[in-house]
Amino acid sequence: MAYNTGDDFMRVLFCKISSMKYYKGHCDNDVPQNGGAFVNANGYGHEEFNFMPIESEESGELECIGFVEPKSTHGKRNSVHIEKIEGCADMKNEDFVEGVLVIWCATRDKRETTVVGWYKDATVFRYPVEWTLNFGDGSSEDRIYNVIAKAEDSTLLPYGSRNNFKWNVPSAKYTRAYGFGQSMLWYPTEPEAKGFLERLLENIESYDGENWLNEYPED
């Protein structure tokens, strides 16, 4: 279902990533938690820079470059099924979809899943896109992303605010007939989810609190 916010209808996608405070890269003061097998094995995930504004080489604008791990089958990474996003059923052969509200979530210390932030008007890609992260010391790393948005359309909730009950996200496995299952992606098309989504979207649209997009961990 597409959700009405004023005069516009919004495509919505929920993405679960590892839990971090700042998402500006892993460090001693911001270690990824609850990120799954890849993060456990490597000590980082490609989502660790999801909320670090990066200047686009093409436009010069600041962007947020995000990643969520699609479910894997026999060790092979699956694609993001953009045709499952409400209103995109005819996009089975498309490589990306624009105009999506991507809601980033993480499993916190008490095992509940909460919203950590969001991208408005994001572009979601079916297959991972490669990019190069350049560091100040001249070194670089090859990374991948599958979601991108303007930094001005991106919000990272302050770490303490994420504990607020209004940011809790349901789990189909434990609590509800809708919500996250085994996949890190939730395409919220269940009719039972309508009330929850309307409340959450209202919270997002009315949010006027602090944005940690430009907050970095202390050295």
ZIHULIN-V753411 format. One record per residue. N is the residue number from 1. SS is DSSP state (~ for helix, > for strand, _ for the rest). OMEGA is omega in whole degrees, -180 to 180 (* if undefined). BURIAL is + if it has 24 or more other C-alpha atoms within 12 Angstrom, else -. Layout:
# ZIHULIN-V753411
n: <N & N>
ss: <SS & SS>
omega: <OMEGA & OMEGA>
burial: <BURIAL & BURIAL>
This chain:
# ZIHULIN-V753411
n: <1 & 2 & 3 & 4 & 5 & 6 & 7 & 8 & 9 & 10 & 11 & 12 & 13 & 14 & 15 & 16 & 17 & 18 & 19 & 20 & 21 & 22 & 23 & 24 & 25 & 26 & 27 & 28 & 29 & 30 & 31 & 32 & 33 & 34 & 35 & 36 & 37 & 38 & 39 & 40 & 41 & 42 & 43 & 44 & 45 & 46 & 47 & 48 & 49 & 50 & 51 & 52 & 53 & 54 & 55 & 56 & 57 & 58 & 59 & 60 & 61 & 62 & 63 & 64 & 65 & 66 & 67 & 68 & 69 & 70 & 71 & 72 & 73 & 74 & 75 & 76 & 77 & 78 & 79 & 80 & 81 & 82 & 83 & 84 & 85 & 86 & 87 & 88 & 89 & 90 & 91 & 92 & 93 & 94 & 95 & 96 & 97 & 98 & 99 & 100 & 101 & 102 & 103 & 104 & 105 & 106 & 107 & 108 & 109 & 110 & 111 & 112 & 113 & 114 & 115 & 116 & 117 & 118 & 119 & 120 & 121 & 122 & 123 & 124 & 125 & 126 & 127 & 128 & 129 & 130 & 131 & 132 & 133 & 134 & 135 & 136 & 137 & 138 & 139 & 140 & 141 & 142 & 143 & 144 & 145 & 146 & 147 & 148 & 149 & 150 & 151 & 152 & 153 & 154 & 155 & 156 & 157 & 158 & 159 & 160 & 161 & 162 & 163 & 164 & 165 & 166 & 167 & 168 & 169 & 170 & 171 & 172 & 173 & 174 & 175 & 176 & 177 & 178 & 179 & 180 & 181 & 182 & 183 & 184 & 185 & 186 & 187 & 188 & 189 & 190 & 191 & 192 & 193 & 194 & 195 & 196 & 197 & 198 & 199 & 200 & 201 & 202 & 203 & 204 & 205 & 206 & 207 & 208 & 209 & 210 & 211 & 212 & 213 & 214 & 215 & 216 & 217 & 218 & 219>
ss: <_ & _ & > & > & > & _ & _ & > & > & > & > & > & > & > & > & > & > & _ & > & _ & _ & _ & _ & _ & _ & _ & > & _ & _ & > & _ & _ & > & _ & _ & _ & ~ & ~ & ~ & ~ & ~ & ~ & _ & _ & _ & ~ & ~ & ~ & ~ & _ & _ & _ & _ & > & > & _ & _ & _ & _ & _ & _ & > & > & > & > & > & _ & _ & _ & _ & _ & > & > & _ & _ & > & > & _ & _ & _ & _ & ~ & ~ & ~ & _ & _ & _ & _ & _ & _ & _ & _ & _ & _ & _ & > & > & > & > & > & > & > & > & > & > & > & > & _ & _ & _ & _ & _ & > & > & > & > & > & > & > & > & > & > & > & > & > & > & > & > & > & > & > & > & > & > & _ & _ & _ & _ & _ & > & > & > & > & > & > & > & > & > & > & > & ~ & ~ & ~ & > & > & > & > & _ & ~ & ~ & ~ & ~ & ~ & _ & ~ & ~ & ~ & > & > & _ & > & _ & _ & _ & _ & _ & _ & _ & _ & > & _ & _ & _ & _ & > & > & _ & _ & _ & _ & ~ & ~ & ~ & ~ & ~ & ~ & ~ & ~ & ~ & ~ & ~ & ~ & ~ & ~ & ~ & ~ & _ & _ & _ & _ & > & ~ & ~ & ~ & _ & _ & _ & _ & _>
omega: <174 & -171 & -175 & 172 & -174 & -178 & -173 & 174 & -171 & 171 & -173 & 175 & 176 & -180 & 179 & -178 & 177 & -178 & 176 & 177 & -169 & -177 & 175 & -177 & -179 & 178 & -178 & -178 & 177 & -178 & 179 & 179 & 173 & -176 & 178 & -171 & -177 & -180 & 179 & -177 & -172 & 180 & 177 & 172 & -180 & 178 & -173 & 178 & -173 & -178 & 173 & 180 & -178 & -179 & 179 & 177 & -177 & -174 & -176 & 179 & 174 & -179 & 169 & -176 & -171 & 177 & 169 & -178 & 175 & 179 & -180 & 176 & -180 & 177 & -180 & -179 & 177 & 178 & 171 & -178 & -175 & 178 & 178 & 175 & -176 & -180 & -175 & -175 & -179 & -176 & -178 & -179 & -180 & -179 & 180 & 176 & -178 & 173 & -177 & 168 & 179 & -178 & -177 & -176 & 177 & 175 & -175 & -173 & -178 & 176 & 175 & 177 & -178 & 172 & 173 & 179 & -178 & 169 & 171 & 177 & -177 & 170 & -179 & -177 & 178 & -178 & 180 & 178 & 180 & 173 & -179 & 178 & -179 & -180 & -177 & -179 & 178 & 178 & -179 & 177 & 174 & -179 & 176 & 175 & 173 & 175 & 178 & 180 & 174 & 178 & -179 & 178 & -174 & -179 & 171 & 179 & 172 & -172 & -178 & -179 & -176 & 178 & -179 & -176 & -176 & 179 & 178 & -180 & -174 & 175 & 179 & -177 & -172 & -166 & -167 & 173 & 179 & 180 & -180 & 171 & 179 & -180 & 174 & 179 & 173 & 175 & -167 & -178 & -179 & 178 & -179 & -177 & -172 & -178 & 178 & -178 & 179 & 179 & -179 & 179 & 176 & 178 & 179 & -177 & -177 & -175 & 178 & -180 & -177 & 177 & -178 & -178 & -178 & 174 & -178 & 177 & 177 & 179 & *>
burial: <+ & + & + & - & - & - & - & - & - & + & + & + & + & + & + & + & + & + & + & + & + & + & + & + & + & + & - & - & - & + & + & + & + & + & + & + & - & - & - & - & - & - & - & + & + & + & + & + & + & + & + & + & + & + & - & - & - & - & - & - & - & - & + & + & + & + & + & + & + & + & + & - & - & - & - & - & - & - & + & + & + & + & + & + & + & + & + & + & - & - & - & - & - & - & - & + & + & + & + & + & + & + & + & + & + & + & + & + & - & - & - & + & + & + & + & + & + & + & + & + & + & + & + & + & + & + & + & + & + & - & - & - & + & - & - & - & - & - & - & - & - & - & + & + & + & + & + & + & + & + & + & + & + & + & + & + & + & + & + & - & - & + & + & - & - & - & + & + & + & + & + & - & - & - & - & - & - & + & + & + & + & - & + & + & + & + & + & + & + & - & - & - & + & - & - & + & + & + & - & + & + & - & - & + & - & - & - & - & - & - & + & + & + & - & - & + & - & - & ->
